[in-house]
């Protein structure tokens, strides 16, 4: 069970609705599952994207420009208004990222994302990307 330290019990989204919203988003990064004022935050760098369009641009940059990559889910843990994805990010690094220059080899990076869900939409995502794995 996920413990929710910040939301009031009356503000919580059910586990079932949270799962449906997050799974809809994860299936092809469906931005209709994102709130208009959504915030995605890359925890290692502090980079933030605010708003649905800005988040879509961040994801496009991440998956098609800086990298040609995809992710494979390993685990999804869902609670009331919260979900945590553990995944393997893999592909080719095309551009310098987090001070690491691209190499010819395929990259495999652990990825974890914590999602907040309210009102049937994802409102916040905190992305934990193990950049040190790019150096291996």
C-alpha positions, 0 to 999 in steps of 0.5 A: 500500500502506498502511504500518501503524506500530503493529500487529504482523505477527501481529495484522494482518487480511488485506486481503480481510477488512478490505475486507469488514468496512469495505464492510459497515459503509459500506453503511448504517452497519451497526453489526454491523461494529463491535467492542463496544469500538469508538472513533470519534474526530472529530479536529478536535474531539477528540470521542470515542464509545466502544462500538457504541451510542454510535457509533450515536448519534453517527452519528444525530446527525451525519447526521439532527440536526446535518445532514440529509446523506449521503456519497458515497464517492470512494476506499477504500484498503485494507491489512492491518487498515487502510482509508481512505475519502475521501468527499464529505459533502453535505446541509443543516446544521440545527444549529450545528456546530463554531461554524458556524451553519446557513444555507439553502444546501446544504453540501459538505464533504470527509470522510476516515475512517481505520479500524482492523480486527481480529478481523473488526470495526472497532475504531477510526475517526478522522474528518477533517471539513473544518469550514472548508468549512461557512463557504463 
